[in-house]
Amino acid sequence: MIKGSSKPFNQEPANEVLASRICKRLSIPFIEYKIIEIDGEKCCVYEDFITGDTELVTAWLLKRLIKKDNITSAYESFMQKAEELGIADVRVALT
């Protein structure tokens, strides 16, 4: 899979590579990222971890679906929406 970056800093690829190296050093399960360049833009590339039996639902996509009130925290709103959509073990996975 390939992930791009956003302006003005385009730092996401470097962040992903750094995070994967930290995880490796700490023996935390991780996906290894590498930086490549496409049409002059830095991107990160990583092995596809999705199988034919799974679907990738990004936190960003889920966050866009949330209509948050002024009482509930952003974290709790996120958790509630994930559970409402049937995303299994989201609380365990994000702790």
PDB file of N, CA, C and O in Angstrom:
ATOM      1  N   MET A   1       0.846  -1.160   0.000  1.00  0.00           N
ATOM      2  CA  MET A   1       0.000   0.000   0.000  1.00  0.00           C
ATOM      3  C   MET A   1       0.897   1.231   0.000  1.00  0.00           C
ATOM      4  O   MET A   1       2.050   1.179   0.431  1.00  0.00           O
ATOM      5  N   ILE A   2       0.355   2.324  -0.485  1.00  0.00           N
ATOM      6  CA  ILE A   2       1.095   3.582  -0.554  1.00  0.00           C
ATOM      7  C   ILE A   2       0.276   4.670   0.118  1.00  0.00           C
ATOM      8  O   ILE A   2      -0.928   4.788  -0.111  1.00  0.00           O
ATOM      9  N   LYS A   3       0.942   5.465   0.954  1.00  0.00           N
ATOM     10  CA  LYS A   3       0.302   6.612   1.596  1.00  0.00           C
ATOM     11  C   LYS A   3       1.066   7.862   1.195  1.00  0.00           C
ATOM     12  O   LYS A   3       2.296   7.885   1.209  1.00  0.00           O
ATOM     13  N   GLY A   4       0.332   8.886   0.843  1.00  0.00           N
ATOM     14  CA  GLY A   4       0.941  10.154   0.476  1.00  0.00           C
ATOM     15  C   GLY A   4       1.138  11.038   1.690  1.00  0.00           C
ATOM     16  O   GLY A   4       1.160  10.564   2.826  1.00  0.00           O
ATOM     17  N   SER A   5       1.279  12.319   1.437  1.00  0.00           N
ATOM     18  CA  SER A   5       1.463  13.276   2.518  1.00  0.00           C
ATOM     19  C   SER A   5       0.687  14.542   2.189  1.00  0.00           C
ATOM     20  O   SER A   5       0.154  14.698   1.091  1.00  0.00           O
ATOM     21  N   SER A   6       0.637  15.429   3.152  1.00  0.00           N
ATOM     22  CA  SER A   6      -0.120  16.662   2.950  1.00  0.00           C
ATOM     23  C   SER A   6       0.781  17.878   3.136  1.00  0.00           C
ATOM     24  O   SER A   6       1.741  17.854   3.907  1.00  0.00           O
ATOM     25  N   LYS A   7       0.456  18.903   2.433  1.00  0.00           N
ATOM     26  CA  LYS A   7       1.211  20.150   2.486  1.00  0.00           C
ATOM     27  C   LYS A   7       0.833  20.902   3.754  1.00  0.00           C
ATOM     28  O   LYS A   7      -0.268  20.667   4.252  1.00  0.00           O
ATOM     29  N   PRO A   8       1.619  21.754   4.298  1.00  0.00           N
ATOM     30  CA  PRO A   8       2.828  22.283   3.683  1.00  0.00           C
ATOM     31  C   PRO A   8       4.089  21.497   4.016  1.00  0.00           C
ATOM     32  O   PRO A   8       5.113  21.695   3.363  1.00  0.00           O
ATOM     33  N   PHE A   9       4.050  20.610   5.011  1.00  0.00           N
ATOM     34  CA  PHE A   9       5.287  19.992   5.476  1.00  0.00           C
ATOM     35  C   PHE A   9       5.595  18.631   4.876  1.00  0.00           C
ATOM     36  O   PHE A   9       6.756  18.224   4.838  1.00  0.00           O
ATOM     37  N   ASN A  10       4.581  17.922   4.410  1.00  0.00           N
ATOM     38  CA  ASN A  10       4.765  16.592   3.796  1.00  0.00           C
ATOM     39  C   ASN A  10       5.590  15.664   4.692  1.00  0.00           C
ATOM     40  O   ASN A  10       6.449  14.927   4.209  1.00  0.00           O
ATOM     41  N   GLN A  11       5.324  15.708   5.981  1.00  0.00           N
ATOM     42  CA  GLN A  11       6.146  14.958   6.937  1.00  0.00           C
ATOM     43  C   GLN A  11       5.614  13.570   7.265  1.00  0.00           C
ATOM     44  O   GLN A  11       6.308  12.794   7.922  1.00  0.00           O
ATOM     45  N   GLU A  12       4.413  13.236   6.829  1.00  0.00           N
ATOM     46  CA  GLU A  12       3.805  11.965   7.205  1.00  0.00           C
ATOM     47  C   GLU A  12       4.667  10.748   6.855  1.00  0.00           C
ATOM     48  O   GLU A  12       4.797   9.854   7.691  1.00  0.00           O
ATOM     49  N   PRO A  13       5.266  10.670   5.650  1.00  0.00           N
ATOM     50  CA  PRO A  13       6.100   9.499   5.349  1.00  0.00           C
ATOM     51  C   PRO A  13       7.252   9.321   6.341  1.00  0.00           C
ATOM     52  O   PRO A  13       7.526   8.206   6.783  1.00  0.00           O
ATOM     53  N   ALA A  14       7.915  10.408   6.684  1.00  0.00           N
ATOM     54  CA  ALA A  14       9.020  10.320   7.647  1.00  0.00           C
ATOM     55  C   ALA A  14       8.493   9.904   9.019  1.00  0.00           C
ATOM     56  O   ALA A  14       9.137   9.119   9.715  1.00  0.00           O
ATOM     57  N   ASN A  15       7.330  10.424   9.414  1.00  0.00           N
ATOM     58  CA  ASN A  15       6.731  10.038  10.696  1.00  0.00           C
ATOM     59  C   ASN A  15       6.447   8.544  10.740  1.00  0.00           C
ATOM     60  O   ASN A  15       6.719   7.888  11.745  1.00  0.00           O
ATOM     61  N   GLU A  16       5.898   8.000   9.651  1.00  0.00           N
ATOM     62  CA  GLU A  16       5.559   6.578   9.605  1.00  0.00           C
ATOM     63  C   GLU A  16       6.813   5.705   9.696  1.00  0.00           C
ATOM     64  O   GLU A  16       6.822   4.696  10.401  1.00  0.00           O
ATOM     65  N   VAL A  17       7.856   6.092   8.989  1.00  0.00           N
ATOM     66  CA  VAL A  17       9.111   5.337   9.026  1.00  0.00           C
ATOM     67  C   VAL A  17       9.700   5.388  10.430  1.00  0.00           C
ATOM     68  O   VAL A  17      10.126   4.362  10.962  1.00  0.00           O
ATOM     69  N   LEU A  18       9.727   6.561  11.028  1.00  0.00           N
ATOM     70  CA  LEU A  18      10.263   6.710  12.377  1.00  0.00           C
ATOM     71  C   LEU A  18       9.460   5.882  13.381  1.00  0.00           C
ATOM     72  O   LEU A  18      10.038   5.199  14.227  1.00  0.00           O
ATOM     73  N   ALA A  19       8.139   5.942  13.290  1.00  0.00           N
ATOM     74  CA  ALA A  19       7.285   5.171  14.200  1.00  0.00           C
ATOM     75  C   ALA A  19       7.531   3.671  14.045  1.00  0.00           C
ATOM     76  O   ALA A  19       7.580   2.951  15.043  1.00  0.00           O
ATOM     77  N   SER A  20       7.686   3.189  12.808  1.00  0.00           N
ATOM     78  CA  SER A  20       7.924   1.759  12.623  1.00  0.00           C
ATOM     79  C   SER A  20       9.290   1.353  13.176  1.00  0.00           C
ATOM     80  O   SER A  20       9.434   0.247  13.698  1.00  0.00           O
ATOM     81  N   ARG A  21      10.284   2.218  13.072  1.00  0.00           N
ATOM     82  CA  ARG A  21      11.614   1.906  13.629  1.00  0.00           C
ATOM     83  C   ARG A  21      11.580   1.893  15.160  1.00  0.00           C
ATOM     84  O   ARG A  21      12.230   1.058  15.789  1.00  0.00           O
ATOM     85  N   ILE A  22      10.832   2.807  15.750  1.00  0.00           N
ATOM     86  CA  ILE A  22      10.686   2.824  17.210  1.00  0.00           C
ATOM     87  C   ILE A  22      10.004   1.543  17.682  1.00  0.00           C
ATOM     88  O   ILE A  22      10.445   0.916  18.644  1.00  0.00           O
ATOM     89  N   CYS A  23       8.929   1.160  17.002  1.00  0.00           N
ATOM     90  CA  CYS A  23       8.217  -0.073  17.359  1.00  0.00           C
ATOM     91  C   CYS A  23       9.144  -1.281  17.266  1.00  0.00           C
ATOM     92  O   CYS A  23       9.122  -2.156  18.132  1.00  0.00           O
ATOM     93  N   LYS A  24       9.954  -1.323  16.220  1.00  0.00           N
ATOM     94  CA  LYS A  24      10.885  -2.447  16.049  1.00  0.00           C
ATOM     95  C   LYS A  24      11.852  -2.524  17.228  1.00  0.00           C
ATOM     96  O   LYS A  24      12.085  -3.601  17.776  1.00  0.00           O
ATOM     97  N   ARG A  25      12.416  -1.370  17.617  1.00  0.00           N
ATOM     98  CA  ARG A  25      13.368  -1.331  18.734  1.00  0.00           C
ATOM     99  C   ARG A  25      12.728  -1.738  20.050  1.00  0.00           C
ATOM    100  O   ARG A  25      13.386  -2.321  20.911  1.00  0.00           O
ATOM    101  N   LEU A  26      11.439  -1.432  20.208  1.00  0.00           N
ATOM    102  CA  LEU A  26      10.730  -1.738  21.449  1.00  0.00           C
ATOM    103  C   LEU A  26      10.011  -3.084  21.401  1.00  0.00           C
ATOM    104  O   LEU A  26       9.303  -3.448  22.340  1.00  0.00           O
ATOM    105  N   SER A  27      10.192  -3.812  20.316  1.00  0.00           N
ATOM    106  CA  SER A  27       9.546  -5.129  20.126  1.00  0.00           C
ATOM    107  C   SER A  27       8.026  -5.044  20.186  1.00  0.00           C
ATOM    108  O   SER A  27       7.365  -5.928  20.730  1.00  0.00           O
ATOM    109  N   ILE A  28       7.483  -3.977  19.624  1.00  0.00           N
ATOM    110  CA  ILE A  28       6.034  -3.788  19.517  1.00  0.00           C
ATOM    111  C   ILE A  28       5.629  -4.234  18.115  1.00  0.00           C
ATOM    112  O   ILE A  28       6.291  -3.856  17.148  1.00  0.00           O
ATOM    113  N   PRO A  29       4.566  -5.024  17.971  1.00  0.00           N
ATOM    114  CA  PRO A  29       4.134  -5.418  16.621  1.00  0.00           C
ATOM    115  C   PRO A  29       3.903  -4.172  15.755  1.00  0.00           C
ATOM    116  O   PRO A  29       3.331  -3.185  16.217  1.00  0.00           O
ATOM    117  N   PHE A  30       4.348  -4.229  14.506  1.00  0.00           N
ATOM    118  CA  PHE A  30       4.271  -3.056  13.633  1.00  0.00           C
ATOM    119  C   PHE A  30       4.268  -3.458  12.174  1.00  0.00           C
ATOM    120  O   PHE A  30       4.541  -4.605  11.820  1.00  0.00           O
ATOM    121  N   ILE A  31       3.955  -2.492  11.344  1.00  0.00           N
ATOM    122  CA  ILE A  31       4.084  -2.612   9.894  1.00  0.00           C
ATOM    123  C   ILE A  31       5.285  -1.756   9.498  1.00  0.00           C
ATOM    124  O   ILE A  31       5.365  -0.588   9.878  1.00  0.00           O
ATOM    125  N   GLU A  32       6.209  -2.325   8.745  1.00  0.00           N
ATOM    126  CA  GLU A  32       7.400  -1.577   8.342  1.00  0.00           C
ATOM    127  C   GLU A  32       7.084  -0.652   7.171  1.00  0.00           C
ATOM    128  O   GLU A  32       6.512  -1.075   6.167  1.00  0.00           O
ATOM    129  N   TYR A  33       7.460   0.603   7.313  1.00  0.00           N
ATOM    130  CA  TYR A  33       7.256   1.620   6.278  1.00  0.00           C
ATOM    131  C   TYR A  33       8.586   1.997   5.657  1.00  0.00           C
ATOM    132  O   TYR A  33       9.616   2.006   6.331  1.00  0.00           O
ATOM    133  N   LYS A  34       8.561   2.306   4.375  1.00  0.00           N
ATOM    134  CA  LYS A  34       9.730   2.815   3.665  1.00  0.00           C
ATOM    135  C   LYS A  34       9.297   4.032   2.859  1.00  0.00           C
ATOM    136  O   LYS A  34       8.143   4.129   2.441  1.00  0.00           O
ATOM    137  N   ILE A  35      10.216   4.949   2.646  1.00  0.00           N
ATOM    138  CA  ILE A  35       9.913   6.161   1.869  1.00  0.00           C
ATOM    139  C   ILE A  35      10.279   5.936   0.411  1.00  0.00           C
ATOM    140  O   ILE A  35      11.351   5.420   0.095  1.00  0.00           O
ATOM    141  N   ILE A  36       9.365   6.334  -0.473  1.00  0.00           N
ATOM    142  CA  ILE A  36       9.617   6.341  -1.910  1.00  0.00           C
ATOM    143  C   ILE A  36       9.210   7.705  -2.444  1.00  0.00           C
ATOM    144  O   ILE A  36       8.582   8.491  -1.734  1.00  0.00           O
ATOM    145  N   GLU A  37       9.558   7.982  -3.667  1.00  0.00           N
ATOM    146  CA  GLU A  37       9.177   9.241  -4.299  1.00  0.00           C
ATOM    147  C   GLU A  37       8.370   8.937  -5.551  1.00  0.00           C
ATOM    148  O   GLU A  37       8.775   8.129  -6.387  1.00  0.00           O
ATOM    149  N   ILE A  38       7.223   9.596  -5.670  1.00  0.00           N
ATOM    150  CA  ILE A  38       6.368   9.458  -6.847  1.00  0.00           C
ATOM    151  C   ILE A  38       6.068  10.853  -7.369  1.00  0.00           C
ATOM    152  O   ILE A  38       5.505  11.682  -6.654  1.00  0.00           O
ATOM    153  N   ASP A  39       6.442  11.108  -8.611  1.00  0.00           N
ATOM    154  CA  ASP A  39       6.223  12.424  -9.232  1.00  0.00           C
ATOM    155  C   ASP A  39       6.734  13.563  -8.357  1.00  0.00           C
ATOM    156  O   ASP A  39       6.079  14.597  -8.232  1.00  0.00           O
ATOM    157  N   GLY A  40       7.909  13.371  -7.749  1.00  0.00           N
ATOM    158  CA  GLY A  40       8.526  14.410  -6.939  1.00  0.00           C
ATOM    159  C   GLY A  40       7.959  14.553  -5.539  1.00  0.00           C
ATOM    160  O   GLY A  40       8.394  15.424  -4.786  1.00  0.00           O
ATOM    161  N   GLU A  41       6.995  13.712  -5.174  1.00  0.00           N
ATOM    162  CA  GLU A  41       6.368  13.768  -3.841  1.00  0.00           C
ATOM    163  C   GLU A  41       6.826  12.567  -3.021  1.00  0.00           C
ATOM    164  O   GLU A  41       6.851  11.442  -3.521  1.00  0.00           O
ATOM    165  N   LYS A  42       7.188  12.807  -1.764  1.00  0.00           N
ATOM    166  CA  LYS A  42       7.552  11.719  -0.855  1.00  0.00           C
ATOM    167  C   LYS A  42       6.288  10.988  -0.426  1.00  0.00           C
ATOM    168  O   LYS A  42       5.282  11.612  -0.088  1.00  0.00           O
ATOM    169  N   CYS A  43       6.350   9.673  -0.441  1.00  0.00           N
ATOM    170  CA  CYS A  43       5.256   8.804   0.000  1.00  0.00           C
ATOM    171  C   CYS A  43       5.865   7.710   0.856  1.00  0.00           C
ATOM    172  O   CYS A  43       7.076   7.493   0.838  1.00  0.00           O
ATOM    173  N   CYS A  44       5.029   7.035   1.595  1.00  0.00           N
ATOM    174  CA  CYS A  44       5.530   5.851   2.290  1.00  0.00           C
ATOM    175  C   CYS A  44       4.798   4.641   1.736  1.00  0.00           C
ATOM    176  O   CYS A  44       3.637   4.708   1.332  1.00  0.00           O
ATOM    177  N   VAL A  45       5.512   3.556   1.734  1.00  0.00           N
ATOM    178  CA  VAL A  45       4.982   2.316   1.194  1.00  0.00           C
ATOM    179  C   VAL A  45       5.126   1.245   2.272  1.00  0.00           C
ATOM    180  O   VAL A  45       6.099   1.223   3.026  1.00  0.00           O
ATOM    181  N   TYR A  46       4.135   0.363   2.324  1.00  0.00           N
ATOM    182  CA  TYR A  46       4.166  -0.709   3.301  1.00  0.00           C
ATOM    183  C   TYR A  46       3.418  -1.905   2.747  1.00  0.00           C
ATOM    184  O   TYR A  46       2.574  -1.777   1.859  1.00  0.00           O
ATOM    185  N   GLU A  47       3.745  -3.081   3.291  1.00  0.00           N
ATOM    186  CA  GLU A  47       3.128  -4.316   2.833  1.00  0.00           C
ATOM    187  C   GLU A  47       1.634  -4.286   3.141  1.00  0.00           C
ATOM    188  O   GLU A  47       1.221  -3.868   4.223  1.00  0.00           O
ATOM    189  N   ASP A  48       0.851  -4.721   2.203  1.00  0.00           N
ATOM    190  CA  ASP A  48      -0.603  -4.762   2.378  1.00  0.00           C
ATOM    191  C   ASP A  48      -0.945  -5.772   3.472  1.00  0.00           C
ATOM    192  O   ASP A  48      -0.615  -6.952   3.356  1.00  0.00           O
ATOM    193  N   PHE A  49      -1.602  -5.312   4.524  1.00  0.00           N
ATOM    194  CA  PHE A  49      -1.962  -6.196   5.628  1.00  0.00           C
ATOM    195  C   PHE A  49      -3.439  -6.574   5.602  1.00  0.00           C
ATOM    196  O   PHE A  49      -3.932  -7.211   6.532  1.00  0.00           O
ATOM    197  N   ILE A  50      -4.136  -6.191   4.558  1.00  0.00           N
ATOM    198  CA  ILE A  50      -5.559  -6.484   4.411  1.00  0.00           C
ATOM    199  C   ILE A  50      -5.714  -7.776   3.620  1.00  0.00           C
ATOM    200  O   ILE A  50      -5.042  -7.985   2.610  1.00  0.00           O
ATOM    201  N   THR A  51      -6.594  -8.625   4.085  1.00  0.00           N
ATOM    202  CA  THR A  51      -6.873  -9.869   3.369  1.00  0.00           C
ATOM    203  C   THR A  51      -8.230  -9.732   2.679  1.00  0.00           C
ATOM    204  O   THR A  51      -8.912  -8.719   2.832  1.00  0.00           O
ATOM    205  N   GLY A  52      -8.608 -10.738   1.935  1.00  0.00           N
ATOM    206  CA  GLY A  52      -9.910 -10.741   1.280  1.00  0.00           C
ATOM    207  C   GLY A  52     -11.064 -10.803   2.267  1.00  0.00           C
ATOM    208  O   GLY A  52     -12.213 -10.553   1.905  1.00  0.00           O
ATOM    209  N   ASP A  53     -10.756 -11.136   3.515  1.00  0.00           N
ATOM    210  CA  ASP A  53     -11.784 -11.248   4.547  1.00  0.00           C
ATOM    211  C   ASP A  53     -11.866 -10.026   5.457  1.00  0.00           C
ATOM    212  O   ASP A  53     -12.664 -10.013   6.394  1.00  0.00           O
ATOM    213  N   THR A  54     -11.062  -9.007   5.200  1.00  0.00           N
ATOM    214  CA  THR A  54     -11.056  -7.813   6.055  1.00  0.00           C
ATOM    215  C   THR A  54     -11.284  -6.565   5.224  1.00  0.00           C
ATOM    216  O   THR A  54     -11.149  -6.571   4.000  1.00  0.00           O
ATOM    217  N   GLU A  55     -11.629  -5.511   5.911  1.00  0.00           N
ATOM    218  CA  GLU A  55     -11.844  -4.220   5.265  1.00  0.00           C
ATOM    219  C   GLU A  55     -11.107  -3.162   6.060  1.00  0.00           C
ATOM    220  O   GLU A  55     -11.183  -3.147   7.288  1.00  0.00           O
ATOM    221  N   LEU A  56     -10.401  -2.283   5.384  1.00  0.00           N
ATOM    222  CA  LEU A  56      -9.685  -1.205   6.041  1.00  0.00           C
ATOM    223  C   LEU A  56     -10.641  -0.039   6.280  1.00  0.00           C
ATOM    224  O   LEU A  56     -11.165   0.551   5.335  1.00  0.00           O
ATOM    225  N   VAL A  57     -10.858   0.282   7.537  1.00  0.00           N
ATOM    226  CA  VAL A  57     -11.645   1.451   7.920  1.00  0.00           C
ATOM    227  C   VAL A  57     -10.689   2.337   8.705  1.00  0.00           C
ATOM    228  O   VAL A  57     -10.324   2.010   9.835  1.00  0.00           O
ATOM    229  N   THR A  58     -10.284   3.446   8.120  1.00  0.00           N
ATOM    230  CA  THR A  58      -9.309   4.300   8.780  1.00  0.00           C
ATOM    231  C   THR A  58      -9.960   5.121   9.881  1.00  0.00           C
ATOM    232  O   THR A  58     -11.156   5.410   9.844  1.00  0.00           O
ATOM    233  N   ALA A  59      -9.154   5.485  10.850  1.00  0.00           N
ATOM    234  CA  ALA A  59      -9.641   6.342  11.938  1.00  0.00           C
ATOM    235  C   ALA A  59     -10.116   7.676  11.361  1.00  0.00           C
ATOM    236  O   ALA A  59     -11.093   8.247  11.846  1.00  0.00           O
ATOM    237  N   TRP A  60      -9.436   8.171  10.334  1.00  0.00           N
ATOM    238  CA  TRP A  60      -9.822   9.434   9.718  1.00  0.00           C
ATOM    239  C   TRP A  60     -11.236   9.343   9.122  1.00  0.00           C
ATOM    240  O   TRP A  60     -12.044  10.256   9.292  1.00  0.00           O
ATOM    241  N   LEU A  61     -11.522   8.263   8.442  1.00  0.00           N
ATOM    242  CA  LEU A  61     -12.853   8.075   7.874  1.00  0.00           C
ATOM    243  C   LEU A  61     -13.898   8.003   8.987  1.00  0.00           C
ATOM    244  O   LEU A  61     -14.947   8.644   8.913  1.00  0.00           O
ATOM    245  N   LEU A  62     -13.601   7.226  10.002  1.00  0.00           N
ATOM    246  CA  LEU A  62     -14.533   7.090  11.116  1.00  0.00           C
ATOM    247  C   LEU A  62     -14.766   8.435  11.801  1.00  0.00           C
ATOM    248  O   LEU A  62     -15.900   8.770  12.144  1.00  0.00           O
ATOM    249  N   LYS A  63     -13.705   9.199  12.001  1.00  0.00           N
ATOM    250  CA  LYS A  63     -13.813  10.513  12.643  1.00  0.00           C
ATOM    251  C   LYS A  63     -14.744  11.438  11.855  1.00  0.00           C
ATOM    252  O   LYS A  63     -15.487  12.225  12.442  1.00  0.00           O
ATOM    253  N   ARG A  64     -14.701  11.341  10.539  1.00  0.00           N
ATOM    254  CA  ARG A  64     -15.554  12.197   9.694  1.00  0.00           C
ATOM    255  C   ARG A  64     -17.033  11.850   9.832  1.00  0.00           C
ATOM    256  O   ARG A  64     -17.888  12.675   9.511  1.00  0.00           O
ATOM    257  N   LEU A  65     -17.352  10.633  10.308  1.00  0.00           N
ATOM    258  CA  LEU A  65     -18.737  10.206  10.458  1.00  0.00           C
ATOM    259  C   LEU A  65     -19.354  10.637  11.784  1.00  0.00           C
ATOM    260  O   LEU A  65     -20.561  10.502  11.984  1.00  0.00           O
ATOM    261  N   ILE A  66     -18.532  11.149  12.682  1.00  0.00           N
ATOM    262  CA  ILE A  66     -18.989  11.449  14.036  1.00  0.00           C
ATOM    263  C   ILE A  66     -19.570  12.854  14.128  1.00  0.00           C
ATOM    264  O   ILE A  66     -18.947  13.832  13.714  1.00  0.00           O
ATOM    265  N   LYS A  67     -20.771  12.931  14.677  1.00  0.00           N
ATOM    266  CA  LYS A  67     -21.371  14.214  15.026  1.00  0.00           C
ATOM    267  C   LYS A  67     -21.243  14.312  16.541  1.00  0.00           C
ATOM    268  O   LYS A  67     -22.069  13.770  17.275  1.00  0.00           O
ATOM    269  N   LYS A  68     -20.209  15.002  17.004  1.00  0.00           N
ATOM    270  CA  LYS A  68     -19.870  15.067  18.417  1.00  0.00           C
ATOM    271  C   LYS A  68     -20.660  16.151  19.132  1.00  0.00           C
ATOM    272  O   LYS A  68     -20.840  17.254  18.616  1.00  0.00           O
ATOM    273  N   ASP A  69     -21.130  15.818  20.331  1.00  0.00           N
ATOM    274  CA  ASP A  69     -21.789  16.828  21.155  1.00  0.00           C
ATOM    275  C   ASP A  69     -20.722  17.549  21.994  1.00  0.00           C
ATOM    276  O   ASP A  69     -19.536  17.235  21.891  1.00  0.00           O
ATOM    277  N   ASN A  70     -21.133  18.491  22.803  1.00  0.00           N
ATOM    278  CA  ASN A  70     -20.181  19.266  23.605  1.00  0.00           C
ATOM    279  C   ASN A  70     -19.910  18.640  24.965  1.00  0.00           C
ATOM    280  O   ASN A  70     -19.150  19.194  25.759  1.00  0.00           O
ATOM    281  N   ILE A  71     -20.516  17.503  25.243  1.00  0.00           N
ATOM    282  CA  ILE A  71     -20.357  16.853  26.544  1.00  0.00           C
ATOM    283  C   ILE A  71     -19.387  15.690  26.460  1.00  0.00           C
ATOM    284  O   ILE A  71     -18.552  15.515  27.347  1.00  0.00           O
ATOM    285  N   THR A  72     -19.486  14.887  25.396  1.00  0.00           N
ATOM    286  CA  THR A  72     -18.690  13.681  25.244  1.00  0.00           C
ATOM    287  C   THR A  72     -17.321  14.022  24.647  1.00  0.00           C
ATOM    288  O   THR A  72     -17.222  14.827  23.721  1.00  0.00           O
ATOM    289  N   SER A  73     -16.272  13.400  25.187  1.00  0.00           N
ATOM    290  CA  SER A  73     -14.923  13.644  24.665  1.00  0.00           C
ATOM    291  C   SER A  73     -14.801  13.119  23.244  1.00  0.00           C
ATOM    292  O   SER A  73     -15.570  12.254  22.824  1.00  0.00           O
ATOM    293  N   ALA A  74     -13.838  13.641  22.514  1.00  0.00           N
ATOM    294  CA  ALA A  74     -13.588  13.185  21.142  1.00  0.00           C
ATOM    295  C   ALA A  74     -13.237  11.697  21.145  1.00  0.00           C
ATOM    296  O   ALA A  74     -13.675  10.952  20.268  1.00  0.00           O
ATOM    297  N   TYR A  75     -12.451  11.266  22.130  1.00  0.00           N
ATOM    298  CA  TYR A  75     -12.062   9.854  22.240  1.00  0.00           C
ATOM    299  C   TYR A  75     -13.290   8.975  22.447  1.00  0.00           C
ATOM    300  O   TYR A  75     -13.466   7.973  21.754  1.00  0.00           O
ATOM    301  N   GLU A  76     -14.137   9.352  23.403  1.00  0.00           N
ATOM    302  CA  GLU A  76     -15.313   8.537  23.696  1.00  0.00           C
ATOM    303  C   GLU A  76     -16.287   8.545  22.517  1.00  0.00           C
ATOM    304  O   GLU A  76     -16.906   7.521  22.225  1.00  0.00           O
ATOM    305  N   SER A  77     -16.431   9.681  21.838  1.00  0.00           N
ATOM    306  CA  SER A  77     -17.285   9.749  20.645  1.00  0.00           C
ATOM    307  C   SER A  77     -16.774   8.798  19.575  1.00  0.00           C
ATOM    308  O   SER A  77     -17.558   8.116  18.914  1.00  0.00           O
ATOM    309  N   PHE A  78     -15.456   8.754  19.408  1.00  0.00           N
ATOM    310  CA  PHE A  78     -14.826   7.857  18.439  1.00  0.00           C
ATOM    311  C   PHE A  78     -15.120   6.402  18.801  1.00  0.00           C
ATOM    312  O   PHE A  78     -15.509   5.607  17.945  1.00  0.00           O
ATOM    313  N   MET A  79     -14.930   6.062  20.078  1.00  0.00           N
ATOM    314  CA  MET A  79     -15.167   4.693  20.531  1.00  0.00           C
ATOM    315  C   MET A  79     -16.627   4.291  20.319  1.00  0.00           C
ATOM    316  O   MET A  79     -16.909   3.193  19.838  1.00  0.00           O
ATOM    317  N   GLN A  80     -17.540   5.169  20.672  1.00  0.00           N
ATOM    318  CA  GLN A  80     -18.965   4.871  20.522  1.00  0.00           C
ATOM    319  C   GLN A  80     -19.324   4.622  19.058  1.00  0.00           C
ATOM    320  O   GLN A  80     -20.064   3.687  18.753  1.00  0.00           O
ATOM    321  N   LYS A  81     -18.806   5.453  18.150  1.00  0.00           N
ATOM    322  CA  LYS A  81     -19.096   5.289  16.727  1.00  0.00           C
ATOM    323  C   LYS A  81     -18.521   3.974  16.206  1.00  0.00           C
ATOM    324  O   LYS A  81     -19.176   3.265  15.442  1.00  0.00           O
ATOM    325  N   ALA A  82     -17.304   3.652  16.616  1.00  0.00           N
ATOM    326  CA  ALA A  82     -16.679   2.393  16.182  1.00  0.00           C
ATOM    327  C   ALA A  82     -17.513   1.203  16.650  1.00  0.00           C
ATOM    328  O   ALA A  82     -17.763   0.274  15.882  1.00  0.00           O
ATOM    329  N   GLU A  83     -17.934   1.233  17.887  1.00  0.00           N
ATOM    330  CA  GLU A  83     -18.746   0.137  18.418  1.00  0.00           C
ATOM    331  C   GLU A  83     -20.102   0.074  17.723  1.00  0.00           C
ATOM    332  O   GLU A  83     -20.608  -1.010  17.433  1.00  0.00           O
ATOM    333  N   GLU A  84     -20.683   1.233  17.462  1.00  0.00           N
ATOM    334  CA  GLU A  84     -21.969   1.303  16.750  1.00  0.00           C
ATOM    335  C   GLU A  84     -21.865   0.665  15.369  1.00  0.00           C
ATOM    336  O   GLU A  84     -22.811   0.036  14.895  1.00  0.00           O
ATOM    337  N   LEU A  85     -20.720   0.829  14.733  1.00  0.00           N
ATOM    338  CA  LEU A  85     -20.498   0.273  13.393  1.00  0.00           C
ATOM    339  C   LEU A  85     -20.041  -1.185  13.435  1.00  0.00           C
ATOM    340  O   LEU A  85     -19.821  -1.799  12.391  1.00  0.00           O
ATOM    341  N   GLY A  86     -19.899  -1.735  14.631  1.00  0.00           N
ATOM    342  CA  GLY A  86     -19.531  -3.143  14.757  1.00  0.00           C
ATOM    343  C   GLY A  86     -18.053  -3.427  14.581  1.00  0.00           C
ATOM    344  O   GLY A  86     -17.677  -4.556  14.265  1.00  0.00           O
ATOM    345  N   ILE A  87     -17.209  -2.430  14.778  1.00  0.00           N
ATOM    346  CA  ILE A  87     -15.763  -2.655  14.688  1.00  0.00           C
ATOM    347  C   ILE A  87     -15.333  -3.367  15.965  1.00  0.00           C
ATOM    348  O   ILE A  87     -15.392  -2.799  17.056  1.00  0.00           O
ATOM    349  N   ALA A  88     -14.906  -4.598  15.819  1.00  0.00           N
ATOM    350  CA  ALA A  88     -14.627  -5.463  16.967  1.00  0.00           C
ATOM    351  C   ALA A  88     -13.406  -5.011  17.758  1.00  0.00           C
ATOM    352  O   ALA A  88     -12.393  -4.613  17.182  1.00  0.00           O
ATOM    353  N   ASP A  89     -13.509  -5.076  19.071  1.00  0.00           N
ATOM    354  CA  ASP A  89     -12.393  -4.860  19.996  1.00  0.00           C
ATOM    355  C   ASP A  89     -11.655  -3.540  19.801  1.00  0.00           C
ATOM    356  O   ASP A  89     -10.443  -3.477  20.006  1.00  0.00           O
ATOM    357  N   VAL A  90     -12.362  -2.494  19.411  1.00  0.00           N
ATOM    358  CA  VAL A  90     -11.694  -1.225  19.153  1.00  0.00           C
ATOM    359  C   VAL A  90     -11.061  -0.646  20.421  1.00  0.00           C
ATOM    360  O   VAL A  90      -9.975  -0.069  20.356  1.00  0.00           O
ATOM    361  N   ARG A  91     -11.709  -0.787  21.542  1.00  0.00           N
ATOM    362  CA  ARG A  91     -11.134  -0.260  22.792  1.00  0.00           C
ATOM    363  C   ARG A  91      -9.827  -0.983  23.154  1.00  0.00           C
ATOM    364  O   ARG A  91      -8.859  -0.352  23.579  1.00  0.00           O
ATOM    365  N   VAL A  92      -9.812  -2.288  22.985  1.00  0.00           N
ATOM    366  CA  VAL A  92      -8.605  -3.064  23.281  1.00  0.00           C
ATOM    367  C   VAL A  92      -7.502  -2.707  22.293  1.00  0.00           C
ATOM    368  O   VAL A  92      -6.348  -2.531  22.685  1.00  0.00           O
ATOM    369  N   ALA A  93      -7.849  -2.600  21.024  1.00  0.00           N
ATOM    370  CA  ALA A  93      -6.848  -2.325  19.988  1.00  0.00           C
ATOM    371  C   ALA A  93      -6.200  -0.953  20.147  1.00  0.00           C
ATOM    372  O   ALA A  93      -5.046  -0.774  19.758  1.00  0.00           O
ATOM    373  N   LEU A  94      -6.911   0.010  20.707  1.00  0.00           N
ATOM    374  CA  LEU A  94      -6.385   1.366  20.810  1.00  0.00           C
ATOM    375  C   LEU A  94      -5.882   1.717  22.197  1.00  0.00           C
ATOM    376  O   LEU A  94      -5.629   2.887  22.483  1.00  0.00           O
ATOM    377  N   THR A  95      -5.732   0.723  23.066  1.00  0.00           N
ATOM    378  CA  THR A  95      -5.173   1.010  24.399  1.00  0.00           C
ATOM    379  C   THR A  95      -3.768   0.505  24.510  1.00  0.00           C
ATOM    380  O   THR A  95      -3.139   0.657  25.557  1.00  0.00           O
TER     381      THR A  95
END
